[in-house]
């Protein structure tokens, strides 16, 4: 447990940041799940529109350091691959 005033403040800040980061990660997962759900339903137009809304969110989370840039690229690549497969 923190004893000094500044340590107590840092503990409060760390908890606030943890909650914010958890919220942002949850939002990211929600956007990705929307694309996956559209892909599974077979609606290519909906999948593409959901993908277009998800990409800026994925990029923003990577830019903020919430997820690694390679993870963001991997998500986008895999989603794109699944959407393109729908046409074939």
DSSP file (Angstrom, degrees, kcal/mol; ACC not computed):
  #  RESIDUE AA STRUCTURE BP1 BP2  ACC     N-H-->O    O-->H-N    N-H-->O    O-->H-N    TCO  KAPPA ALPHA  PHI   PSI    X-CA   Y-CA   Z-CA
    1    1 A X              0   0    0      0, 0.0     2,-0.2     0, 0.0     7,-0.1   0.000 360.0 360.0 360.0 143.5    0.0    0.0    0.0
    2    2 A X        -     0   0    0      1,-0.1     3,-0.0     5,-0.1     6,-0.0  -0.445 360.0-179.6 -71.1 138.1    1.2    3.5   -0.8
    3    3 A X        +     0   0    0     -2,-0.2    -1,-0.1     5,-0.0     2,-0.1   0.778  56.7  68.4-106.7 -38.6    2.4    5.5    2.1
    4    4 A X  S  > S-     0   0    0      1,-0.1     4,-2.2     4,-0.0     5,-0.2  -0.405  84.4-116.3 -84.9 162.7    3.5    8.9    0.7
    5    5 A X  H  > S+     0   0    0      1,-0.2     4,-2.2     2,-0.2     5,-0.2   0.926 116.4  47.3 -60.9 -46.3    1.1   11.5   -0.7
    6    6 A X  H  > S+     0   0    0      1,-0.2     4,-2.5     2,-0.2    -1,-0.2   0.861 110.2  52.6 -68.2 -33.3    2.6   11.2   -4.1
    7    7 A X  H  > S+     0   0    0      2,-0.2     4,-2.0     1,-0.2    -1,-0.2   0.888 109.4  49.8 -67.8 -37.5    2.5    7.4   -4.1
    8    8 A X  H  X S+     0   0    0     -4,-2.2     4,-2.0     2,-0.2    -2,-0.2   0.901 111.1  49.3 -65.1 -40.3   -1.2    7.6   -3.2
    9    9 A X  H  X S+     0   0    0     -4,-2.2     4,-2.7     1,-0.2    -2,-0.2   0.921 110.0  50.5 -65.0 -43.3   -1.8   10.0   -6.0
   10   10 A X  H  X S+     0   0    0     -4,-2.5     4,-2.8     1,-0.2    -1,-0.2   0.872 108.4  53.1 -63.2 -35.8    0.0    7.8   -8.5
   11   11 A X  H  X S+     0   0    0     -4,-2.0     4,-2.0     2,-0.2    -1,-0.2   0.909 110.1  47.6 -65.1 -41.2   -2.0    4.8   -7.3
   12   12 A X  H  X S+     0   0    0     -4,-2.0     4,-2.2     2,-0.2    -2,-0.2   0.928 113.9  47.3 -63.3 -44.7   -5.2    6.8   -8.0
   13   13 A X  H  X S+     0   0    0     -4,-2.7     4,-2.8     1,-0.2     5,-0.2   0.907 109.4  53.4 -63.8 -41.7   -4.0    7.8  -11.4
   14   14 A X  H  X S+     0   0    0     -4,-2.8     4,-2.5     1,-0.2    -1,-0.2   0.900 109.6  48.4 -61.2 -40.9   -2.9    4.3  -12.2
   15   15 A X  H  X S+     0   0    0     -4,-2.0     4,-2.3     2,-0.2    -1,-0.2   0.907 111.7  49.2 -66.4 -41.6   -6.4    3.0  -11.4
   16   16 A X  H  X S+     0   0    0     -4,-2.2     4,-2.1     1,-0.2    -2,-0.2   0.919 113.4  46.8 -63.3 -43.2   -8.0    5.7  -13.5
   17   17 A X  H  X S+     0   0    0     -4,-2.8     4,-2.9     2,-0.2    -2,-0.2   0.893 110.3  53.4 -65.4 -39.7   -5.7    4.9  -16.5
   18   18 A X  H  X S+     0   0    0     -4,-2.5     4,-2.3    -5,-0.2    -2,-0.2   0.918 110.4  46.9 -61.3 -44.0   -6.3    1.2  -16.1
   19   19 A X  H  X S+     0   0    0     -4,-2.3     4,-2.0     2,-0.2    -1,-0.2   0.901 113.0  48.9 -65.5 -40.5  -10.1    1.7  -16.3
   20   20 A X  H  X S+     0   0    0     -4,-2.1     4,-2.3     2,-0.2    -2,-0.2   0.929 112.1  48.4 -64.4 -45.2   -9.8    4.0  -19.3
   21   21 A X  H  X S+     0   0    0     -4,-2.9     4,-2.5     1,-0.2    -2,-0.2   0.893 110.0  52.3 -62.8 -39.7   -7.5    1.5  -21.1
   22   22 A X  H  X S+     0   0    0     -4,-2.3     4,-2.1    -5,-0.2    -1,-0.2   0.899 109.8  49.5 -62.7 -40.1   -9.9   -1.3  -20.3
   23   23 A X  H  X S+     0   0    0     -4,-2.0     4,-2.2     2,-0.2    -2,-0.2   0.909 111.1  48.8 -64.2 -42.9  -12.8    0.7  -21.8
   24   24 A X  H  X S+     0   0    0     -4,-2.3     4,-2.3     2,-0.2    -2,-0.2   0.900 111.3  49.4 -65.8 -41.0  -10.8    1.5  -24.9
   25   25 A X  H  X S+     0   0    0     -4,-2.5     4,-2.5     2,-0.2    -1,-0.2   0.886 109.9  52.1 -64.8 -38.1   -9.8   -2.2  -25.4
   26   26 A X  H  X S+     0   0    0     -4,-2.1     4,-2.2     2,-0.2    -2,-0.2   0.914 109.1  49.8 -63.2 -42.7  -13.4   -3.2  -25.0
   27   27 A X  H  X S+     0   0    0     -4,-2.2     4,-2.2     2,-0.2    -2,-0.2   0.912 109.9  51.6 -61.6 -42.9  -14.5   -0.7  -27.6
   28   28 A X  H  X S+     0   0    0     -4,-2.3     4,-2.1     1,-0.2    -2,-0.2   0.933 110.1  48.1 -59.2 -47.6  -11.8   -2.1  -30.0
   29   29 A X  H  X S+     0   0    0     -4,-2.5     4,-2.6     1,-0.2    -1,-0.2   0.872 109.0  54.9 -62.4 -37.0  -13.0   -5.6  -29.5
   30   30 A X  H  X S+     0   0    0     -4,-2.2     4,-2.0     2,-0.2    -1,-0.2   0.929 108.3  47.5 -62.3 -45.7  -16.6   -4.5  -30.1
   31   31 A X  H  X S+     0   0    0     -4,-2.2     4,-1.5     1,-0.2    -1,-0.2   0.896 113.4  48.0 -63.7 -39.9  -15.7   -2.9  -33.5
   32   32 A X  H  X S+     0   0    0     -4,-2.1     4,-2.3     1,-0.2    -1,-0.2   0.912 110.1  52.5 -66.5 -41.2  -13.8   -6.0  -34.6
   33   33 A X  H  X S+     0   0    0     -4,-2.6     4,-2.8     1,-0.2    -1,-0.2   0.854 103.9  57.4 -63.8 -34.4  -16.6   -8.3  -33.5
   34   34 A X  H  X S+     0   0    0     -4,-2.0     4,-2.0     2,-0.2    -1,-0.2   0.916 108.6  46.0 -61.8 -42.0  -19.1   -6.2  -35.6
   35   35 A X  H  X S+     0   0    0     -4,-1.5     4,-2.3     2,-0.2    -2,-0.2   0.936 113.0  49.5 -65.5 -45.5  -17.0   -6.9  -38.7
   36   36 A X  H  X S+     0   0    0     -4,-2.3     4,-2.6     1,-0.2    -2,-0.2   0.902 110.4  50.9 -60.4 -42.0  -16.7  -10.6  -37.8
   37   37 A X  H  X S+     0   0    0     -4,-2.8     4,-1.7     1,-0.2    -1,-0.2   0.902 110.2  49.2 -63.6 -41.1  -20.4  -10.9  -37.3
   38   38 A X  H  X>S+     0   0    0     -4,-2.0     5,-1.2     2,-0.2     4,-0.8   0.884 111.2  50.2 -65.5 -38.1  -21.1   -9.2  -40.6
   39   39 A X  H ><5S+     0   0    0     -4,-2.3     3,-0.8     1,-0.2    -2,-0.2   0.922 110.5  49.4 -64.8 -43.9  -18.7  -11.6  -42.4
   40   40 A X  H 3<5S+     0   0    0     -4,-2.6    -1,-0.2     1,-0.2    -2,-0.2   0.811 106.3  56.3 -66.8 -29.5  -20.3  -14.6  -40.7
   41   41 A X  H 3<5S-     0   0    0     -4,-1.7    -1,-0.2    -5,-0.2    -2,-0.2   0.711 110.2-124.7 -75.0 -18.6  -23.8  -13.4  -41.8
   42   42 A X  T <<5 +     0   0    0     -4,-0.8     2,-1.1    -3,-0.8    -3,-0.2   0.534  65.6 135.9  89.8   6.4  -22.6  -13.4  -45.4
   43   43 A X     >< -     0   0    0     -5,-1.2     4,-2.3     1,-0.2    -1,-0.2  -0.752  29.9-177.1 -92.2  98.2  -23.5   -9.7  -46.1
   44   44 A X  H  > S+     0   0    0     -2,-1.1     4,-2.7     1,-0.2     5,-0.2   0.890  79.5  52.9 -65.7 -40.3  -20.5   -8.3  -47.9
   45   45 A X  H  > S+     0   0    0      1,-0.2     4,-2.1     2,-0.2    -1,-0.2   0.920 112.7  44.7 -62.2 -43.2  -21.7   -4.8  -48.1
   46   46 A X  H  > S+     0   0    0      2,-0.2     4,-2.7     1,-0.2     5,-0.2   0.900 112.1  52.9 -66.5 -40.2  -22.4   -4.6  -44.4
   47   47 A X  H  X S+     0   0    0     -4,-2.3     4,-2.3    -9,-0.3    -2,-0.2   0.909 110.1  48.0 -61.5 -42.6  -19.0   -6.3  -43.7
   48   48 A X  H  X S+     0   0    0     -4,-2.7     4,-2.2     2,-0.2    -1,-0.2   0.907 112.5  47.7 -66.4 -41.0  -17.2   -3.7  -45.8
   49   49 A X  H  X S+     0   0    0     -4,-2.1     4,-1.4     2,-0.2    -2,-0.2   0.901 113.1  48.2 -68.2 -39.0  -19.0   -0.8  -44.1
   50   50 A X  H  X S+     0   0    0     -4,-2.7     4,-1.7     1,-0.2    -1,-0.2   0.885 110.7  52.5 -65.5 -37.6  -18.3   -2.2  -40.6
   51   51 A X  H  X S+     0   0    0     -4,-2.3     4,-2.3    -5,-0.2    -2,-0.2   0.910 105.6  54.1 -62.8 -42.4  -14.7   -2.7  -41.7
   52   52 A X  H  X S+     0   0    0     -4,-2.2     4,-0.6     1,-0.2    -1,-0.2   0.829 111.9  44.3 -63.2 -31.5  -14.5    1.0  -42.8
   53   53 A X  H  X S+     0   0    0     -4,-1.4     4,-0.6     1,-0.1    -1,-0.2   0.771 113.8  51.2 -81.6 -25.8  -15.7    2.1  -39.3
   54   54 A X  H  X S+     0   0    0     -4,-1.7     4,-2.6     1,-0.2     5,-0.2   0.839  95.8  68.3 -79.9 -33.6  -13.4   -0.3  -37.5
   55   55 A X  H  X S+     0   0    0     -4,-2.3     4,-2.7     1,-0.2     5,-0.2   0.907  99.2  47.7 -58.2 -47.8  -10.1    0.6  -39.2
   56   56 A X  H  X S+     0   0    0     -4,-0.6     4,-2.3     1,-0.2    -1,-0.2   0.879 113.0  50.2 -62.1 -33.9   -9.8    4.1  -37.8
   57   57 A X  H  X S+     0   0    0     -4,-0.6     4,-2.2     2,-0.2    -2,-0.2   0.927 111.3  47.8 -67.4 -44.4  -10.5    2.7  -34.3
   58   58 A X  H  X S+     0   0    0     -4,-2.6     4,-1.8     1,-0.2    -2,-0.2   0.933 114.0  47.3 -60.9 -46.6   -7.9    0.0  -34.7
   59   59 A X  H  X S+     0   0    0     -4,-2.7     4,-2.5    -5,-0.2    -1,-0.2   0.889 110.4  52.2 -63.3 -39.6   -5.3    2.5  -35.9
   60   60 A X  H  X S+     0   0    0     -4,-2.3     4,-2.1    -5,-0.2     6,-0.2   0.907 108.6  49.9 -64.2 -42.0   -6.1    5.0  -33.1
   61   61 A X  H  <>S+     0   0    0     -4,-2.2     5,-2.2     1,-0.2     6,-1.1   0.868 112.4  48.0 -66.0 -35.2   -5.6    2.3  -30.5
   62   62 A X  H ><5S+     0   0    0     -4,-1.8     3,-0.9     4,-0.2    -2,-0.2   0.906 110.4  51.5 -69.6 -41.2   -2.3    1.3  -32.0
   63   63 A X  H 3<5S+     0   0    0     -4,-2.5    -2,-0.2     1,-0.3    -1,-0.2   0.861 109.4  50.4 -63.8 -35.5   -1.2    5.0  -32.2
   64   64 A X  T 3<5S-     0   0    0     -4,-2.1    -1,-0.3    -5,-0.2    -2,-0.2   0.586 116.5-115.8 -79.0 -10.0   -2.0    5.4  -28.5
   65   65 A X  T < 5S+     0   0    0     -3,-0.9    -3,-0.2    -4,-0.5    -2,-0.1   0.601  80.9 124.3  87.1  11.0    0.0    2.4  -27.6
   66   66 A X  S   <S+     0   0    0     -5,-2.2     2,-0.3    -6,-0.2    -4,-0.2   0.865  83.9  15.2 -72.7 -35.7   -3.0    0.4  -26.4
   67   67 A X  S    S-     0   0    0     -6,-1.1    -2,-0.3    -9,-0.1    -1,-0.2  -0.936  96.7 -95.0-130.5 158.7   -2.2   -2.4  -28.8
   68   68 A X     >  -     0   0    0     -2,-0.3     4,-2.0     1,-0.1     3,-0.2  -0.382  30.3-121.5 -70.8 149.9    1.0   -3.0  -30.8
   69   69 A X  H  > S+     0   0    0      1,-0.2     4,-2.3     2,-0.2     5,-0.2   0.858 113.9  54.5 -61.5 -34.9    1.2   -1.7  -34.3
   70   70 A X  H  > S+     0   0    0      2,-0.2     4,-2.3     1,-0.2    -1,-0.2   0.862 105.7  52.3 -67.4 -34.2    1.8   -5.2  -35.6
   71   71 A X  H  > S+     0   0    0     -3,-0.2     4,-2.5     2,-0.2    -2,-0.2   0.901 109.1  50.1 -66.8 -39.8   -1.4   -6.5  -33.8
   72   72 A X  H  X S+     0   0    0     -4,-2.0     4,-2.4     1,-0.2    -2,-0.2   0.927 111.8  47.6 -62.5 -44.5   -3.4   -3.7  -35.5
   73   73 A X  H  X S+     0   0    0     -4,-2.3     4,-2.7     1,-0.2    -2,-0.2   0.892 110.6  52.4 -63.5 -39.4   -2.0   -4.6  -38.9
   74   74 A X  H  X S+     0   0    0     -4,-2.3     4,-2.5     2,-0.2     5,-0.2   0.917 109.4  48.9 -63.5 -44.3   -2.7   -8.3  -38.2
   75   75 A X  H  X S+     0   0    0     -4,-2.5     4,-2.4     1,-0.2     5,-0.2   0.953 114.4  45.1 -58.8 -50.4   -6.4   -7.5  -37.4
   76   76 A X  H  X S+     0   0    0     -4,-2.4     4,-2.5     1,-0.2    -2,-0.2   0.904 113.5  50.3 -62.8 -42.0   -6.8   -5.4  -40.5
   77   77 A X  H  X S+     0   0    0     -4,-2.7     4,-2.4     2,-0.2    -1,-0.2   0.925 112.7  45.2 -63.1 -45.9   -5.1   -7.9  -42.7
   78   78 A X  H  X S+     0   0    0     -4,-2.5     4,-2.2     2,-0.2    -1,-0.2   0.901 113.7  48.7 -67.8 -40.5   -7.2  -10.9  -41.5
   79   79 A X  H  X S+     0   0    0     -4,-2.4     4,-2.3    -5,-0.2    -1,-0.2   0.926 112.1  49.5 -64.2 -43.4  -10.5   -9.0  -41.7
   80   80 A X  H  X S+     0   0    0     -4,-2.5     4,-2.6    -5,-0.2     5,-0.2   0.914 109.6  52.3 -60.2 -43.5   -9.6   -7.8  -45.2
   81   81 A X  H  X S+     0   0    0     -4,-2.4     4,-1.9     1,-0.2    -1,-0.2   0.917 110.3  47.5 -59.8 -44.9   -8.8  -11.3  -46.2
   82   82 A X  H  X S+     0   0    0     -4,-2.2     4,-0.9     2,-0.2    -1,-0.2   0.884 111.9  50.1 -65.9 -38.6  -12.1  -12.7  -44.9
   83   83 A X  H >X S+     0   0    0     -4,-2.3     3,-0.7     1,-0.2     4,-0.5   0.918 111.2  48.6 -65.9 -42.5  -14.0   -9.9  -46.7
   84   84 A X  H >X S+     0   0    0     -4,-2.6     3,-0.9     1,-0.2     4,-0.7   0.837 105.2  59.2 -66.9 -32.2  -12.3  -10.6  -50.0
   85   85 A X  H 3< S+     0   0    0     -4,-1.9     3,-0.4     1,-0.2    -1,-0.2   0.777  91.6  70.7 -65.7 -25.1  -12.9  -14.3  -49.7
   86   86 A X  H << S+     0   0    0     -4,-0.9    -1,-0.2    -3,-0.7    -2,-0.2   0.827  95.4  52.3 -62.5 -31.6  -16.7  -13.6  -49.6
   87   87 A X  H <<        0   0    0     -3,-0.9    -1,-0.2    -4,-0.5    -2,-0.2   0.821 360.0 360.0 -74.2 -31.1  -16.7  -12.6  -53.2
   88   88 A X     <        0   0    0     -4,-0.7    -1,-0.2    -3,-0.4    -2,-0.2   0.490 360.0 360.0 -73.6 360.0  -15.0  -15.8  -54.4
